[in-house]
């Protein structure tokens, strides 16, 4: 399972991890996440997609897949 960080994770990072993404990501991996990203570009059948949890992370020049 891969985690794309969103607003709830950002609150947890700020409160418990002093807003340090690397420490939060390591904790998540120790809990079973394979990877943790703020956003992620993937390629499927020759098409690139930007996976995001927050609309503010969308890229204007790409097709964005927004999940919440």
Backbone as CSV, one residue per row, in Angstrom:
resi,resn,N_x,N_y,N_z,CA_x,CA_y,CA_z,C_x,C_y,C_z
1,UNK,0.839,-1.163,0.000,0.000,0.000,0.000,0.892,1.238,0.000
2,UNK,0.510,2.215,-0.825,1.242,3.476,-0.942,0.357,4.593,-0.406
3,UNK,0.942,5.489,0.351,0.207,6.617,0.918,0.571,7.895,0.186
4,UNK,-0.452,8.601,-0.300,-0.283,9.947,-0.827,-0.767,10.888,0.283
5,UNK,0.132,11.690,0.798,-0.152,12.520,1.966,-1.225,13.567,1.657
6,UNK,-2.161,13.708,2.578,-3.223,14.702,2.462,-3.307,15.555,3.712
7,UNK,-4.424,16.230,3.863,-4.570,17.176,4.967,-4.506,16.514,6.343
8,UNK,-5.089,15.339,6.522,-5.023,14.676,7.826,-3.599,14.266,8.174
9,UNK,-2.887,13.734,7.195,-1.497,13.345,7.452,-0.635,14.563,7.744
10,UNK,-0.920,15.680,7.074,-0.154,16.897,7.348,-0.376,17.375,8.779
11,UNK,-1.589,17.247,9.282,-1.854,17.617,10.685,-1.082,16.711,11.642
12,UNK,-1.045,15.418,11.347,-0.316,14.463,12.183,1.181,14.768,12.138
13,UNK,1.700,15.043,10.932,3.124,15.385,10.802,3.470,16.606,11.637
14,UNK,2.628,17.617,11.565,2.888,18.863,12.296,2.844,18.637,13.805
15,UNK,1.837,17.896,14.266,1.639,17.717,15.703,2.632,16.735,16.332
16,UNK,2.880,15.613,15.668,3.668,14.545,16.296,5.080,14.374,15.737
17,UNK,5.364,14.944,14.561,6.663,14.723,13.928,7.386,16.041,13.630
18,UNK,6.975,17.107,14.306,7.615,18.417,14.147,7.675,18.840,12.672
19,UNK,6.643,18.430,11.933,6.487,18.749,10.505,7.619,18.184,9.647
20,UNK,8.221,17.071,10.073,9.332,16.449,9.340,8.800,15.273,8.520
21,UNK,8.721,15.486,7.198,8.171,14.475,6.298,8.935,13.156,6.390
22,UNK,10.262,13.206,6.394,11.059,11.970,6.402,10.782,11.123,7.643
23,UNK,10.644,11.749,8.788,10.352,10.999,10.015,8.947,10.406,9.966
24,UNK,7.988,11.176,9.461,6.625,10.671,9.309,6.586,9.510,8.327
25,UNK,7.276,9.655,7.204,7.299,8.593,6.191,7.910,7.317,6.758
26,UNK,8.983,7.428,7.511,9.609,6.259,8.128,8.632,5.577,9.087
27,UNK,7.954,6.352,9.896,6.957,5.797,10.815,5.881,5.040,10.039
28,UNK,5.383,5.634,8.965,4.346,4.976,8.160,4.851,3.666,7.560
29,UNK,6.093,3.666,7.103,6.673,2.439,6.547,6.798,1.359,7.614
30,UNK,7.145,1.761,8.825,7.229,0.786,9.917,5.850,0.225,10.272
31,UNK,4.789,0.960,9.917,3.421,0.504,10.164,2.871,-0.310,8.999
32,UNK,3.641,-0.453,7.906,3.213,-1.303,6.804,3.057,-0.651,5.445
33,UNK,3.188,0.664,5.371,3.116,1.323,4.063,4.367,0.987,3.267
34,UNK,4.190,0.735,1.979,5.358,0.452,1.144,6.140,1.731,0.864
35,UNK,5.420,2.808,0.538,6.034,4.106,0.274,5.087,5.208,0.722
36,UNK,5.631,6.399,0.908,4.847,7.578,1.295,5.303,8.731,0.405
37,UNK,4.336,9.417,-0.216,4.647,10.510,-1.136,3.764,11.709,-0.850
38,UNK,4.258,12.894,-1.200,3.414,14.097,-1.191,2.584,14.133,-2.460
39,UNK,3.145,13.668,-3.555,2.459,13.435,-4.819,3.318,12.421,-5.567
40,UNK,2.749,11.846,-6.620,3.485,10.792,-7.322,3.099,10.807,-8.788
41,UNK,4.090,10.806,-9.669,3.836,10.703,-11.103,4.020,9.247,-11.502
42,UNK,2.989,8.690,-12.125,3.043,7.307,-12.597,2.763,7.288,-14.092
43,UNK,3.265,6.254,-14.760,3.013,6.090,-16.176,2.239,4.800,-16.389
44,UNK,1.140,4.911,-17.124,0.294,3.765,-17.430,0.035,3.774,-18.933
45,UNK,0.411,2.701,-19.583,0.200,2.558,-21.033,0.711,3.780,-21.801
46,UNK,1.861,4.289,-21.396,2.480,5.408,-22.090,1.937,6.783,-21.728
47,UNK,0.988,6.851,-20.792,0.417,8.123,-20.358,0.850,8.410,-18.925
48,UNK,1.272,9.657,-18.676,1.698,10.039,-17.334,0.543,10.687,-16.578
49,UNK,0.453,10.328,-15.297,-0.567,10.857,-14.408,0.095,11.339,-13.126
50,UNK,-0.400,12.431,-12.595,0.057,12.956,-11.322,-0.976,12.555,-10.264
51,UNK,-0.591,11.708,-9.328,-1.491,11.276,-8.255,-1.347,12.230,-7.088
52,UNK,-2.474,12.800,-6.655,-2.446,13.765,-5.561,-3.607,13.525,-4.610
53,UNK,-3.449,14.030,-3.393,-4.523,13.983,-2.399,-5.106,15.373,-2.184
54,UNK,-4.357,16.385,-2.570,-4.797,17.770,-2.396,-4.801,18.470,-3.754
55,UNK,-5.848,19.205,-4.033,-5.947,19.913,-5.305,-4.776,20.872,-5.491
56,UNK,-4.266,21.423,-4.416,-3.148,22.371,-4.514,-1.874,21.712,-5.049
57,UNK,-1.815,20.385,-5.062,-0.640,19.669,-5.575,-0.770,19.303,-7.048
58,UNK,-1.886,19.679,-7.683,-2.093,19.373,-9.107,-1.078,20.110,-9.961
59,UNK,-0.725,19.501,-11.096,0.194,20.114,-12.052,-0.612,20.522,-13.285
60,UNK,-0.432,21.757,-13.712,-1.212,22.286,-14.836,-0.907,21.581,-16.151
61,UNK,0.308,21.084,-16.325,0.704,20.490,-17.592,0.503,18.972,-17.639
62,UNK,-0.210,18.395,-16.669,-0.404,16.945,-16.623,-1.851,16.609,-16.312
63,UNK,-2.200,15.370,-16.597,-3.493,14.859,-16.153,-3.328,14.460,-14.695
64,UNK,-4.161,15.020,-13.838,-4.067,14.773,-12.411,-5.165,13.826,-11.965
65,UNK,-4.824,12.866,-11.127,-5.791,11.977,-10.511,-5.845,12.360,-9.043
66,UNK,-6.991,12.866,-8.645,-7.187,13.395,-7.299,-8.018,12.406,-6.504
67,UNK,-7.491,11.972,-5.374,-8.226,11.049,-4.518,-8.337,11.609,-3.123
68,UNK,-9.461,11.325,-2.504,-9.648,11.824,-1.154,-10.375,10.792,-0.333
